[in-house]
Amino acid sequence: PFVIVCNHQASLDLLGMVEVIPERCVPIAKRELLYLGTVGWACWLSGIIFIERRRRDAAIEVISRTASTMRQENVR
């Protein structure tokens, strides 16, 4: 298992990240991206898991459920 952290600077960087991120990878992003028009729709449709960074308990819960599902389905 590993963690890839992408600190993109523009919307077009997402296209490059798609090429670098391995298959069966579980992407997690800040919820704010969901509201960036076309980018938000593309993120949502691609299955990105959004976390609410301002609500620490909710973010931890989402990440915990995601980790549990990843272990069950043997996903990185």
Residue pairs with C-beta under 8 A, 6 or more apart in sequence:
1 76
2 76
4 20
4 21
4 25
6 13
6 17
6 20
6 21
8 14
8 17
11 36
11 39
14 39
14 42
14 43
21 27
22 76
24 75
24 76
25 75
25 76
26 49
26 66
26 70
26 75
26 76
27 46
27 47
27 48
27 49
28 48
28 49
28 50
28 51
28 63
28 66
29 43
29 48
29 49
29 50
29 51
30 50
30 51
30 53
31 50
31 51
31 52
31 53
32 53
33 39
33 40
33 43
33 48
33 50
34 40
34 43
34 44
34 50
36 43
43 50
44 50
49 62
49 66
50 62
51 58
51 59
51 62
51 63
52 58
52 59
52 62
53 59
69 75
70 76
